[in-house]
């Protein structure tokens, strides 16, 4: 693959989904078709930290929160209140 058959194009902010900080497709062309027609070969997406952000974690379904069940059992055996068991094992 020759460098002259490749080009990069950064997406504008209004082209990005809310999850993406940036996106940079790699476009390539075939030397067999005059005029050259570029098509996307690969996309490089920068997702940022959306999955770890407080906005995302506070709005996601409660079913996706993990509780350490072994720790819950140990805390219950120690006589810890149910509210503290829940908060400490989250």
LINSUL-V957275 format. One line per field, one symbol per residue. ss: DSSP state (H for helix, E for strand, C for the rest). phi: phi as a letter, one per 40 degrees, with the letter a starting at -180 (. if undefined). burial: I if it has 24 or more other ideal C-beta (glycine too) atoms within 12 Angstrom, else O. Layout:
ss: ???
phi: ???
burial: ???
This chain:
ss: CCHHHEEEEECCHHHCCCCCCEEEEEEEECCCCCCCCEEEEEEEEECCCHHHCHHHHHHCCHHHCCCCHHHHHHHHHCCCCHHHHHHHCC
phi: .cdccbabacccdccccccbcaabcbbbbcccbcccbcbccabbbbcgbdcbcdccccbcccccccbccccdccccccgccdccdcccbc
burial: OOOOOOOOOOOOOOOOOOOOOOIOOOOOOOOOOOOOOOOOOOOOOOOOOOOOOOOOOOOOOOOOOOOOOOOOOOOOOOOOOOOOOOOOOO
